[in-house]
Amino acid sequence: FGDDALASPDLVIPHPEIGRRRFVLAPLADVAPGRVLPGTGGMTVSELLVDCPDKTRTKRLELATNE
């Protein structure tokens, strides 16, 4: 949704807890580390990842390609 944010009774975008979810931030940091998400206090994805309270390990999987 780019810089847009949405808040309705049924849906909030971006998710209000996105800055606390390592499984979301880690792959997002691979593709958009400097992106500032709405509702995150102006922090970049990389900054959010460094400060993320979720210390769960994430693992990058390499996908096989059929050539």
Secondary structure, 3 states (H helix, E strand, C coil): CCCCCEECCCCEECCCCHHHCHHHHHHHHHHCCCCECCCCCCCEHHHHHHHCCCCCCCCCCCCCCCC
